[in-house]
């Protein structure tokens, strides 16, 4: 299959004007030159933010979805919710970010179910130490362990068939850590990746460094090392020092609906303080750049707001430049919580990714069928696994 041109898309806010109802639901796309490259850039206009739709949202919706737990390799329980039939042609697994829980994907859960119905199954889970999942040790609060947790979710909830992996922030790092540690699963089964407001490495030089280099964070880190059993008892004194740092970096636009802002703040406030501090250390050490060559054959959507203070847009550019099948989406003025700040834009990017991933999976199966038929006719069935594996890795 010929490699498609990598695209960068900029989603601009436009003044609202009256137009036919059908037109309001479609983004107008116009190509323009790419600086430093020859792939087309599409400038797409889209509805500005979630203000109109957030008023009637029930952010508890996922709590009514099909529930279960997954046991990790170190015997921790991860809280899981599923939407869609178990025998759907495609499974999409979502990993949320730091100090959040699976509810951060609320808008995408609603939008993608509406778009794909029974054709896609969605699996959401709370990362260790977050939401309703078990509390890890400090030693196991690492990005590589999160990648192994994702592998456990796949083994339990999607042991076969094509999958798309989607991660926001630390969830995107989780996807990369999984790919580095389990390249054979990527080659065999992963047909798409969505990387939202994340980075492959270099966080010590990016926006996260500013979060880490504050007296509040340093004091909390020292407290964890000195007396981890006391840190949670002192949460009422320490949390007010950390929460404003996370809050100010979440959104790029002050017009975020108050319901959305309250919900994301609630997720942060409910996060265990030990989890908060331990994973801040993990973020500082994060480097999963070796995952990018493994993901090169896979369709990808890379999304980031250009007002992101935590994982600045340049980190997404670096990821997209390493992935020839990537669509790079820049969301002007959006901050780190872009999936909640501009949910429709992110949902539509994931819809495009799922369509491309389904086509990719069909192409892989078609090519694999050709190799299998040639091997069968020539009497060399024994070489099928090697040849078929090459076809999937090409």
KOLMAR-482816 format. One record per residue: y, x, z of N, C-alpha, C in turn; residue in three letters. Coordinates in pm, whole numbers. Atoms other than C-alpha are relative to their C-alpha. Example, Ala and Ser with C-alpha at 12.3 -4.5 7.8 and 13.67 -1.06 7.14 Angstrom:
2
REC    n.Y    n.X    n.Z   ca.Y   ca.X   ca.Z    c.Y    c.X    c.Z   r
REC   -119     89      0   -450   1230    780    120     90      0 ALA
REC   -119    -82     -6   -106   1367    714    109    -77     73 SER
//
This chain:
394
REC    n.Y    n.X    n.Z   ca.Y   ca.X   ca.Z    c.Y    c.X    c.Z   r
REC   -119     85      0      0      0      0    124     88      0 UNK
REC   -120    -82      9    333    149   -100     89    -24    121 UNK
REC    -86     11   -118    566    220    187    130    -71    -36 UNK
REC   -126     68     27    858    -26    198    116     85     43 UNK
REC   -119    -73    -41   1209    107    225     38    -41    140 UNK
REC    -49     35   -133   1335    131    581    136    -65    -12 UNK
REC   -124     73      6   1615   -115    637     74      6    132 UNK
REC    -83     21   -118   1901   -121    880     78   -127    -20 UNK
REC    -68    128      9   2045   -462    950    103     -8    112 UNK
REC   -105     18    -99   2370   -527   1128     30   -148     10 UNK
REC    -23    142    -19   2412   -873   1276    138    -17     60 UNK
REC   -140     11    -40   2779   -954   1296     34   -139     51 UNK
REC    -56    129    -40   2961  -1229   1482    103    -42   -104 UNK
REC    -98     54     95   3158  -1449   1243     69   -122     60 UNK
REC    -64    122    -47   3415  -1724   1308    -83   -121    -39 UNK
REC     79    119     30   3243  -2060   1329     73    -89    -99 UNK
REC    -57     94     94   3300  -2297   1040   -104   -105    -32 UNK
REC     93    108     27   3147  -2627    943    -74     28   -130 UNK
REC     82    -17    118   2862  -2613    696   -120    -91     12 UNK
REC    116     89     -7   2551  -2815    607    -97     46    107 UNK
REC     91    -30   -111   2294  -2840    886   -106    101    -40 UNK
REC    106    -92     43   2026  -2661    683     53    142    -11 UNK
REC    -56   -134     17   2261  -2372    614     23     67    134 UNK
REC    -26    -59   -131   2339  -2327    984   -121     73     54 UNK
REC    121    -59    -52   1977  -2236   1044    -39    126    -73 UNK
REC     37   -118     77   1972  -1958    786    109    106     13 UNK
REC    -94   -112     -3   2135  -1616    812     31     41   -143 UNK
REC    -39    -49    132   2333  -1505    508    -13    150     -3 UNK
REC     29   -143      6   2217  -1159    403     57     58   -128 UNK
REC    -56    -66    117   2409   -929    171    -23    149     12 UNK
REC     28   -144     -9   2308   -570     84    128     82    -12 UNK
REC   -109    -97     15   2541   -275    118    -57    139     18 UNK
REC     57   -135     -8   2494    105    101    -22     45    142 UNK
REC     27    -63   -129   2347    299    391     63    138      3 UNK
REC    -57   -133    -14   2541    599    512   -112     99     29 UNK
REC    100   -102    -21   2316    900    478   -137    -38    -50 UNK
REC    132     39     49   2034    718    299     14    -89   -120 UNK
REC     -7     83    118   1944    513     -3    -74   -131     16 UNK
REC     59    131    -24   1765    217    160    111   -101     22 UNK
REC   -107     99    -15   1961   -110    162     25    -37    144 UNK
REC    -35     58   -129   2146   -234    468     39   -143    -27 UNK
REC    -39    140     16   2173   -610    506     88    -39    117 UNK
REC    -88     49   -104   2468   -751    698    -24   -149     14 UNK
REC     40    140    -16   2349  -1082    841     90    -68    100 UNK
REC    -77     79    -95   2565  -1347   1000    -96    -92     73 UNK
REC     90     82    -80   2399  -1537   1283     81    -72    105 UNK
REC    -72     70   -107   2501  -1791   1547     30     94    115 UNK
REC    -45    -94   -102   2692  -1617   1823    -53    -36    137 UNK
REC     47      8   -137   2484  -1595   2134    -73   -127     37 UNK
REC     85    108    -44   2279  -1837   2341     74   -114     68 UNK
REC    -76     91    -84   2565  -2045   2485    -43   -146    -16 UNK
REC     29    141     21   2478  -2380   2326   -141    -35     42 UNK
REC    138     33    -26   2104  -2357   2380    -42     25    143 UNK
REC     46    -38   -132   2091  -2213   2731     14   -112    102 UNK
REC    -30    103    -98   2223  -2522   2904   -120    -87     32 UNK
REC    114     87    -23   1898  -2716   2863   -130     79     10 UNK
REC    120    -83    -11   1657  -2425   2917    -60     -8    140 UNK
REC     71     -7   -126   1394  -2438   3188    -66    137      8 UNK
REC     50   -136     -6   1337  -2073   3276   -132     12     78 UNK
REC    131      1    -66   1025  -2175   3471   -112    -35    -97 UNK
REC     97     48     99    847  -2272   3148   -128     82      1 UNK
REC    120    -84      7    611  -1973   3147    -96    -25    116 UNK
REC     87     27   -114    481  -2075   3488    -96   -115    -28 UNK
REC     91    109     37    320  -2375   3319    -99     42   -108 UNK
REC     91    -47    104    143  -2165   3053   -134     42     61 UNK
REC    135    -35    -42   -224  -2069   3070      2    129     82 UNK
REC    -17   -111    -94   -257  -1833   3369   -132     72     27 UNK
REC    115    -80    -39   -493  -1552   3460     51    133     54 UNK
REC    -34   -134    -45   -504  -1199   3601    -85    101    -75 UNK
REC     73   -112     58   -607   -867   3450     -9    109    105 UNK
REC     20   -110    -93   -755   -586   3660     21    132    -74 UNK
REC    -30   -129     63   -616   -241   3575   -106    103     36 UNK
REC    100   -105    -28   -811     85   3581      8     53    142 UNK
REC     -7    -38   -142   -685    150   3935     -4   -124     90 UNK
REC     31    121    -78   -781   -202   4051    123    -78     47 UNK
REC   -118     81    -28   -433   -356   4050     -8   -129    -82 UNK
REC      2    127     72   -391   -722   3948    132    -19    -74 UNK
REC   -118     31     81   -150   -802   3663      1   -150    -31 UNK
REC    -18    143     27    -19  -1156   3628     20    -22   -150 UNK
REC      0     22    145    -76  -1293   3275     21   -148    -31 UNK
REC    -14    135     55     35  -1603   3084    -26      5   -150 UNK
REC     33      5    142    -87  -1709   2738     50   -130    -62 UNK
REC    -45    116     78     51  -1944   2474    -70      5   -135 UNK
REC     68      3    129   -152  -2051   2171   -150     15     16 UNK
REC    147     -1     -8   -524  -2073   2092    -57    141      3 UNK
REC     64   -131    -11   -758  -1786   2177    -51     50   -134 UNK
REC     52    -40    131   -889  -1787   1818    109      6   -107 UNK
REC   -109    -11     98   -545  -1757   1654    -20    125    -85 UNK
REC     19   -116     88   -537  -1517   1356     69    127     49 UNK
REC    -77   -116    -45   -289  -1289   1535     38    -18    146 UNK
REC    -45      0   -140   -215  -1199   1898    121     91     13 UNK
REC   -121    -79    -27    131  -1080   2005     10     20    150 UNK
REC     -6    -33   -143    152   -902   2342    139     51     33 UNK
REC   -138    -33    -38    489   -873   2519      2     76    132 UNK
REC    -20    -79   -122    584   -606   2776    148      0     34 UNK
REC   -141     12    -40    906   -660   2971     54    132     54 UNK
REC    -68   -121    -42   1156   -409   3101     11     17    150 UNK
REC    -20    -43   -139   1259   -245   3427     74   -106     80 UNK
REC    -61     96    -93   1341   -477   3720     10   -142    -57 UNK
REC      6    134     57   1250   -788   3520   -141    -53     23 UNK
REC    138     45      8    938   -997   3470    -17    -69   -134 UNK
REC     28     56    133    774  -1179   3178    101   -107    -43 UNK
REC    -99    102     34   1043  -1449   3197    114     51    -85 UNK
REC   -104    -56     86   1280  -1209   3020    -23    -35   -146 UNK
REC     34     39    137   1099  -1318   2701      6   -152    -20 UNK
REC      0    147      5   1169  -1688   2766     41    -54   -137 UNK
REC    -50     55    127   1373  -1751   2451    -96     30   -114 UNK
REC     93    -35    108   1126  -1567   2227   -129    -81     12 UNK
REC    118     84    -18    836  -1758   2379     21   -138    -61 UNK
REC    -32    132     54   1007  -2086   2287     13      4   -152 UNK
REC    -29     -7    143   1125  -1978   1941   -125     28    -82 UNK
REC    116    -39     79    802  -1814   1824   -109   -106      4 UNK
REC     96    111     -2    584  -2102   1941     43   -109    -98 UNK
REC    -50    100     92    807  -2337   1746    -22     42   -145 UNK
REC     14    -50    137    786  -2119   1435   -144      9    -45 UNK
REC    135    -33     44    419  -2023   1430   -107    -96     51 UNK
REC     98     97    -49    242  -2293   1632   -131     67     38 UNK
REC    134    -51    -34   -132  -2229   1649    -39    123    -80 UNK
REC     35   -118     81   -120  -1940   1400     12    130     78 UNK
REC    -22   -121    -80    -16  -1694   1669    -25    -31    147 UNK
REC     14      9   -146   -126  -1645   2028     92    105     62 UNK
REC    -89    -92    -71    128  -1487   2263    -54     27    140 UNK
REC     45    -42   -132     29  -1292   2573    116     69     70 UNK
REC   -107    -58    -81    290  -1216   2839    -60     46    132 UNK
REC     48    -43   -131    233  -1019   3157    111     68     78 UNK
REC    -93    -71    -88    423   -885   3456    -49    144     16 UNK
REC     35   -140    -21    428   -506   3472    -30     23    149 UNK
REC     33    -32   -139    290   -347   3789    126     13     85 UNK
REC   -114     -4    -89    526   -389   4082    109   -100    -32 UNK
REC   -101     96     44    719   -662   3900    -59   -142      2 UNK
REC     45    138      6    702  -1041   3910   -110    -28    100 UNK
REC    111     37    -87    371  -1165   4047   -117     97    -11 UNK
REC    106   -101      8    170   -851   3970     -5     83    128 UNK
REC     21    -78   -121     33   -615   4234     97    116     15 UNK
REC    -92   -109    -34    235   -345   4406    -71    134    -14 UNK
REC     67   -129     20    145      9   4288     45    103    101 UNK
REC    -43   -115    -79    159    336   4472    112     72    -75 UNK
REC   -105    -79     63    446    573   4405    -59     88   -110 UNK
REC     63    -91     95    204    807   4227    -39    -70   -131 UNK
REC     41     72    121     95    535   3982    115    -76    -66 UNK
REC   -118     63     60    448    416   3906     55     91   -109 UNK
REC    -37    -91    109    466    606   3578     -9    -73   -133 UNK
REC      6     60    133    520    525   3212   -140     15    -62 UNK
REC    137     -9     53    178    665   3105    -95   -103     63 UNK
REC     85    101    -63     14    434   3362     30   -138    -57 UNK
REC    -33    128     63    202    140   3213    -68    -14   -136 UNK
REC     74      3    126     48    234   2878   -146    -33     21 UNK
REC    140     32    -31   -297    222   3037    -14   -145     46 UNK
REC      3    142    -37   -212   -116   3188     -1    -89   -124 UNK
REC     -1     77    125   -133   -245   2840   -138      4    -65 UNK
REC    136    -10     54   -473   -117   2726    -94    -95     75 UNK
REC     83     91    -79   -632   -315   3012     25   -145    -40 UNK
REC    -32    136     44   -449   -630   2901    -68    -29   -133 UNK
REC     65     20    129   -579   -584   2546   -151    -14     16 UNK
REC    145      8    -20   -936   -522   2664    -40   -137     54 UNK
REC     35    126    -65   -931   -839   2872     40   -122    -82 UNK
REC    -54    120     62   -718  -1079   2671     -4      1   -152 UNK
REC      6     -7    147   -740   -955   2310    -94    114    -38 UNK
REC     93   -111     23  -1056   -744   2278    -31     26   -146 UNK
REC     24    -21    143  -1075   -789   1900    107    -72    -80 UNK
REC    -98     62     88   -862   -888   1604    133     74     -3 UNK
REC   -129    -68     14   -517   -776   1488     98    -39    111 UNK
REC    -99     24   -106   -238   -742   1745    134     59    -41 UNK
REC   -136    -53      8    137   -694   1745     44     27    143 UNK
REC    -46    -38   -133    285   -513   2046    153      0      2 UNK
REC   -146     11     -9    642   -594   2155     43     42    140 UNK
REC    -47    -46   -130    830   -418   2433    151     14      5 UNK
REC   -143    -15    -23   1181   -428   2575     23    108    105 UNK
REC    -40   -102    -96   1332   -122   2746   -123     75     52 UNK
REC    119    -66    -53   1060     11   2979   -127    -56    -64 UNK
REC    113     57     73    825   -228   2796    -21     67   -134 UNK
REC     13    -77    124    899    -46   2471    -60    136     26 UNK
REC     59   -129    -39    819    281   2647   -148    -18     30 UNK
REC    140     33    -26    496    113   2759    -80     -1   -130 UNK
REC     67      5    131    404     43   2395    -20    141    -54 UNK
REC     11   -137     49    475    405   2303   -104     80     79 UNK
REC     99    -70    -83    272    536   2598   -141    -44    -34 UNK
REC    131     50     42    -16    313   2494    -42     65   -132 UNK
REC     33    -55    132     -1    438   2133    -41    146     11 UNK
REC     34   -143    -15     -6    804   2240   -139     17     61 UNK
REC    126    -17    -72   -304    755   2470   -120    -67    -67 UNK
REC    108     75     65   -504    515   2252     23     -9   -150 UNK
REC    -31      2    144   -442    619   1890   -107    -71    -83 UNK
REC    107     66     77   -780    483   1777     19   -151     -1 UNK
REC    -25    144     -2   -686    130   1887    116    -33    -93 UNK
REC   -112     20     92   -356    162   1701    -50      0   -144 UNK
REC     51     -9    138   -539    268   1384    -85   -121    -37 UNK
REC     96    105     30   -800     -5   1411     60   -140      6 UNK
REC    -35    139    -30   -606   -306   1538    148    -33      1 UNK
REC   -143     31    -13   -229   -273   1577     62    -12   -139 UNK
REC    -56     26    133    -57   -429   1275    152    -15      4 UNK
REC   -145      8    -10    300   -433   1405     47     37    139 UNK
REC    -60    -30   -130    528   -309   1685    146    -43     -2 UNK
REC   -139     35    -20    856   -447   1813     56     79    116 UNK
REC    -57    -88   -102   1070   -199   2007    146    -41     20 UNK
REC   -131     62    -26   1374   -365   2166     72     78    110 UNK
REC    -86    -69    -98   1648   -165   2341    -80    102     81 UNK
REC     85    -96    -68   1426    130   2420     24    140    -56 UNK
REC    -15   -139     43   1384    505   2366   -135     68      6 UNK
REC    124    -77     -3   1104    746   2286     10    118     97 UNK
REC    -22   -113    -92   1257   1025   2498    151     17     19 UNK
REC   -141    -34    -12   1586   1180   2601     81    -89     91 UNK
REC    -76     88    -89   1678    932   2873     88     78     97 UNK
REC    -83    -81    -90   1810   1214   3091    134     36    -64 UNK
REC   -124    -29     72   2076   1260   2822     69   -128    -44 UNK
REC    -53    127     50   2137    888   2759     63    -79    113 UNK
REC    -67     85    -98   2281    592   2945    -70     -6    133 UNK
REC     75      4   -125   2003    596   3205     46    111     93 UNK
REC    -44   -112    -83   2133    933   3324    118    -41     88 UNK
REC   -115     44    -79   2454    765   3437    -44    -89    116 UNK
REC     52     83   -108   2252    512   3638    -62     86    109 UNK
REC     70    -85    -97   2051    790   3803     96     90     77 UNK
REC    -92    -95    -61   2348   1014   3877    108    -73     80 UNK
REC    -93     72    -88   2505    791   4142    -44     22    144 UNK
REC     37    -18   -141   2517    830   4521   -100   -103     49 UNK
REC     90    106    -46   2339    495   4568   -144     29    -39 UNK
REC    135    -28     47   2040    591   4356    -57    123     69 UNK
REC     48   -122    -64   2014    940   4503    -36    -25    146 UNK
REC     31     33   -140   2027    801   4857   -130    -79      9 UNK
REC    123     80     -2   1755    548   4777   -121     87    -30 UNK
REC    112    -88     33   1535    816   4620    -37     88    119 UNK
REC     27    -82   -119   1570   1037   4927    -67    -82    109 UNK
REC     58     87   -102   1488    742   5152   -147    -28    -30 UNK
REC    139     26     38   1170    668   4956    -88    119     34 UNK
REC     78   -120    -29   1054   1029   4990    -15     22    150 UNK
REC      2    -29   -143   1142   1051   5358    -76   -104     79 UNK
REC     62    108    -78   1023    712   5481    -25   -120    -88 UNK
REC     26    111     91    870    487   5215    -31   -132     70 UNK
REC     32    125    -71    749    237   5476    127    -69     50 UNK
REC   -124     58    -52   1108    185   5594     91    -53   -108 UNK
REC    -96     31    105   1272    143   5255     12   -150    -22 UNK
REC     -5    142     25   1174   -223   5211     66    -73    117 UNK
REC    -65     61   -116   1288   -303   5564    151     15     -8 UNK
REC   -144    -26     13   1628   -160   5471     56    -57   -130 UNK
REC    -40     47    133   1647   -352   5144    135    -72      1 UNK
REC   -127     74     -4   1939   -568   5259    120     94     -1 UNK
REC   -110    -97      0   2148   -254   5305      6     78   -131 UNK
REC      5    -86    119   2032    -63   4995     19    -80   -129 UNK
REC     -5     75    125   1997   -339   4733    142    -26    -48 UNK
REC   -138     21     49   2371   -423   4725     61    123    -66 UNK
REC    -51   -121     63   2427    -60   4625    -58     19   -139 UNK
REC     68    -22    127   2175    -64   4337     23   -114    -99 UNK
REC     -6    115     90   2203   -417   4197    123     -2    -90 UNK
REC   -116      1     90   2563   -386   4069    -13     98   -117 UNK
REC     20    -97    108   2460    -78   3866    -81    -64   -112 UNK
REC     84     66    100   2189   -281   3691     74   -116    -64 UNK
REC    -71    117     53   2410   -587   3651    103     38   -104 UNK
REC   -108    -37     91   2699   -408   3484    -52     54   -132 UNK
REC     56    -55    123   2468   -248   3228    -84    -99    -79 UNK
REC     91     96     64   2280   -566   3134     57    -60   -128 UNK
REC    -57     75    112   2520   -742   2898    125     69    -53 UNK
REC   -116    -60     62   2780   -627   2652    114    -97    -19 UNK
REC    -98    104     28   2965   -959   2622     18    -86    124 UNK
REC    -27     80   -120   3133  -1142   2908    -25   -149    -22 UNK
REC     21    141     28   3065  -1474   2733   -146    -43     15 UNK
REC    139     38    -25   2697  -1471   2830     -1   -124     89 UNK
REC      3    123    -81   2617  -1820   2964    -38     30    145 UNK
REC     27    -31   -141   2615  -1824   3344   -145    -24     38 UNK
REC    141     26    -32   2262  -1971   3349    -87    122    -35 UNK
REC     75   -118     41   2132  -1667   3161     29    116     94 UNK
REC    -37   -109    -90   2324  -1421   3377    -64    -18    137 UNK
REC     60     26   -131   2198  -1588   3695   -149     27     -2 UNK
REC    144    -18      9   1839  -1582   3575    -36    149     -3 UNK
REC     31   -144      6   1843  -1211   3486     33     68    132 UNK
REC    -34    -57   -131   2017  -1129   3815   -107    -36    103 UNK
REC    107     42    -90   1750  -1328   3998   -125     87    -18 UNK
REC    116    -87     24   1475  -1124   3829     20    136     64 UNK
REC    -30   -130    -60   1644   -803   3939     -8     -5    152 UNK
REC     -3     10   -146   1698   -921   4295   -138    -22     60 UNK
REC    135     25    -50   1334  -1027   4327    -91    123    -14 UNK
REC     82   -120     18   1207   -682   4225     -6     81    129 UNK
REC     20    -79   -120   1059   -483   4511     82    129     -7 UNK
REC    -89   -115      0   1292   -202   4613    -75    130    -28 UNK
REC     80   -119     29   1013     58   4606    -27     11   -150 UNK
REC     20      1    145    934    -45   4249    126     48    -72 UNK
REC   -127    -34     62   1300    -13   4158     25    151      4 UNK
REC    -30   -143    -17   1336    339   4296   -106     86    -70 UNK
REC    106    -80     59    997    471   4184      7      4   -152 UNK
REC     -5      1    146   1039    361   3825    128     60    -54 UNK
REC   -118    -75     43   1390    501   3808    -36    147    -19 UNK
REC     47   -137     14   1225    839   3865    -86     14   -125 UNK
REC     87     -3    118    964    757   3596     83     -3   -128 UNK
REC    -85      7    119   1238    669   3349     67    133    -30 UNK
REC    -65   -130     17   1408   1001   3408    -94    101    -67 UNK
REC     99    -94     54   1085   1183   3314    -56    -44   -134 UNK
REC     64     60    118   1001    961   3017     13     85   -126 UNK
REC      2    -65    131    898   1135   2694   -131    -38    -69 UNK
REC    116     46     77    661    958   2455     25     19   -149 UNK
REC    -31    -25    142    791   1107   2130   -126     25    -83 UNK
REC    124    -26     75    435   1206   2036    -66   -127    -49 UNK
REC     56    127     47    357    837   1989     50    -37   -139 UNK
REC    -62     46    124    586    803   1688    -83     34   -125 UNK
REC     85    -26    118    362    984   1432   -121    -93     -8 UNK
REC    115     90     -2     74    759   1540     39   -137    -54 UNK
REC    -47    133     42    284    448   1465     57      0   -142 UNK
REC    -62     -8    133    406    570   1123    -53   -102   -100 UNK
REC     47     95    101    174    345    916     28   -147     32 UNK
REC     -6    138    -51    260     32   1119    139    -61    -26 UNK
REC   -129     69      9    535   -222   1036     66     -8    137 UNK
REC    -70     -2   -129    803   -207   1306    134    -70    -12 UNK
REC   -136     51    -15   1114   -387   1420     62     74    117 UNK
REC    -70    -77   -103   1360   -171   1615    136    -66     19 UNK
REC   -118     83    -26   1638   -373   1779     78     58    117 UNK
REC    -83    -49   -111   1931   -261   1994    143    -48    -17 UNK
REC   -142     32      3   2280   -371   2085     82    127     -1 UNK
REC    -80   -122      2   2552   -121   2008     90     12    123 UNK
REC    -66    -11   -129   2698   -196   2351    -96     31    112 UNK
REC    103    -31    -99   2379    -90   2527     37    128     75 UNK
REC    -38   -115    -82   2475    144   2813   -120     70     61 UNK
REC    120    -57    -62   2117    209   2926    -79     83    -99 UNK
REC     67    -73    109   1937    305   2605     88    -15   -124 UNK
REC    -97     14    108   2221    360   2357    -65     -9   -138 UNK
REC     52     28    134   2178    265   1992    -55    124    -69 UNK
REC     50   -122     66   2126    627   1887   -148     23     30 UNK
REC    142    -12    -29   1787    615   2061    -83    -84    -96 UNK
REC     70     84     96   1681    328   1836      5     60   -139 UNK
REC    -10    -67    130   1809    515   1531   -105    109    -10 UNK
REC     98   -108      0   1590    811   1627   -142    -54    -18 UNK
REC    132     61     16   1285    583   1657    -19    -46   -143 UNK
REC     12     56    136   1351    408   1325    -12    110   -105 UNK
REC      9   -109     97   1398    738   1143   -140     60     -5 UNK
REC    136    -54     -4   1046    838   1251   -104    -99    -52 UNK
REC     94    104     42    890    508   1135     41    -53   -137 UNK
REC    -43     38    136    905    458    756    -10   -148    -30 UNK
REC     13    144     22    806     89    783     85    -79     99 UNK
REC    -81     65   -104   1078      7   1038    119    -73    -59 UNK
REC   -128     68     21   1356   -249   1016     85     28    123 UNK
REC    -90    -34   -111   1645   -125   1230    110   -105      8 UNK
REC    -95    109    -18   1861   -404   1371    104     38    103 UNK
REC   -111    -28    -91   2201   -327   1524     71   -131     33 UNK
REC    -64    125    -44   2348   -612   1728    134     35     63 UNK
REC   -131    -41    -52   2723   -559   1772     35    -66    133 UNK
REC    -54     43   -130   2865   -588   2125   -106    -47     97 UNK
REC    106     42    -92   2527   -675   2275    -38    116     91 UNK
REC     40   -101    -96   2413   -490   2585   -150     18      6 UNK
REC    141    -37    -12   2076   -385   2718    -93   -122     -1 UNK
REC     83    121     -3   1945   -741   2772     20    -81   -127 UNK
REC    -32     63    128   1983   -819   2403    -91   -119    -29 UNK
REC     90    112     28   1678  -1050   2394     43   -128     71 UNK
REC    -54    117    -67   1859  -1282   2636    146    -26    -38 UNK
REC   -140     14     39   2216  -1216   2525     14    -56   -141 UNK
REC      2     50    138   2145  -1274   2154   -144    -39    -37 UNK
REC    143     30     14   1803  -1445   2169    -42    -40   -141 UNK
REC     38     45    133   1808  -1604   1825    -15    118    -95 UNK
REC      6   -119     85   1877  -1269   1658   -130     77     24 UNK
REC    123    -73    -32   1587  -1102   1841   -121    -80    -44 UNK
REC    113     84     41   1354  -1397   1778    -21      6   -151 UNK
REC     13     -5    145   1428  -1392   1406    -51    136    -47 UNK
REC     52   -133     33   1366  -1016   1394   -150      6     24 UNK
REC    143      2    -30   1027  -1073   1558    -75    -91    -96 UNK
REC     63     85    102    952  -1357   1316    -23     78   -128 UNK
REC     18    -82    120   1012  -1121   1026   -110    103     20 UNK
REC    104    -99    -30    796   -859   1194   -139    -63     -6 UNK
REC    132     65      0    509  -1105   1244    -43    -33   -142 UNK
REC     34     27    140    523  -1213    880    -44    129    -70 UNK
REC     36   -128     61    518   -848    769   -133     51     54 UNK
REC    124    -46    -61    237   -771   1013   -120    -76    -54 UNK
REC    109     79     58     23  -1055    882    -31     47   -141 UNK
REC     21    -52    136     75   -927    528    -65    137      4 UNK
REC     60   -133    -18     -7   -574    644   -148    -12     32 UNK
REC    140     20    -38   -328   -700    805    -83    -47   -119 UNK
REC     73     48    118   -426   -885    487    -22    114    -99 UNK
REC     13   -113     91   -361   -573    278   -106     98     49 UNK
REC     99    -91    -57   -568   -359    514   -141    -54    -22 UNK
REC    132     60     17   -858   -604    500    -43      5   -146 UNK
REC     31     -2    142   -835   -621    121    -43    139    -45 UNK
REC     34   -137     37   -837   -243     81   -134     42     61 UNK
REC    126    -33    -65  -1116   -208    335   -117    -63    -75 UNK
REC    105     66     76  -1318   -461    134    -34     75   -127 UNK
REC     25    -77    121  -1277   -253   -180    -86    123     32 UNK
REC     78   -118    -38  -1403     62     -6   -143    -38     38 UNK
REC    134     42    -42  -1694   -130    145    -86    -34   -122 UNK
REC     75     38    120  -1795   -274   -194    -43    123    -79 UNK
REC     34   -123     72  -1781     70   -358   -113     73     70 UNK
REC    105    -69    -75  -1991    222    -80   -134    -71    -13 UNK
REC    124     76     11  -2246    -59    -98    -64     18   -137 UNK
REC     54     -8    136  -2284    -43   -476    -54    139    -32 UNK
REC     44   -136     30  -2322    334   -479   -112     46     93 UNK
REC    106    -33    -92  -2579    325   -200     39     97    108 UNK
REC    -49    -94   -103  -2361    523     41     60    -77    117 UNK
REC    -55     79   -110  -2321    272    321     30     86    122 UNK
REC    -19    -86   -117  -2346    554    571    138     62      7 UNK
REC   -132    -62     -3  -2009    690    468    110   -103     17 UNK
REC   -103    105     -6  -1834    354    502     95     19    118 UNK
REC    -86    -10   -117  -1710    413    855    105    109    -16 UNK
REC    -96   -109     19  -1548    743    761    105    -37   -103 UNK
REC    -95     37    106  -1395    612    438     89   -114     44 UNK
REC    -80    113    -47  -1287    285    595    102     42    102 UNK
REC    -95    -51    -97  -1128    473    881    117     70    -66 UNK
REC   -109    -66     74   -932    684    635     94   -103    -59 UNK
REC    -84    104     61   -811    368    461     95    -60    101 UNK
REC    -88     59   -101   -676    229    788    105     99     50 UNK
REC    -94   -100    -51   -507    560    880    100     49   -103 UNK
REC    -78    -61    109   -343    627    545    149    -16     23 UNK
//
